[in-house]
Amino acid sequence: AAQQLVARRAFTTTRARLSSPYHYPEGPLSNLPFNPRKKGFAIGYWSYCFVGFFMPFGIAVWQTYHPAK
């Protein structure tokens, strides 16, 4: 029974209809809001990671040692 169900379903997909206004490009990198193949992407990416990781620590140190008002 399980084999019939799998065979009937066949796990197939339909062709991409590129003429449809509702179809988006498929494949790797097509759904990203940035271009990882851009020349300065690596520097921007690692800068973003560095700032995102260390900013909470910097804020905590600043809140600990800044003069009270």
C-alpha angles and dihedrals in degrees: 000000000000092000091053091051092050092045092049093049091044092185093247130152132210125249118271111262102215091177090064116096088218096059119095126198114275133216138059118330093012096106099047121107090219137046113247090187092064116116099247098034096110093053092047093046095051091043090053091049092048094049093043092052100043101036095081090053092048091049091049092051092046092050090049098049107028115109115265117244 
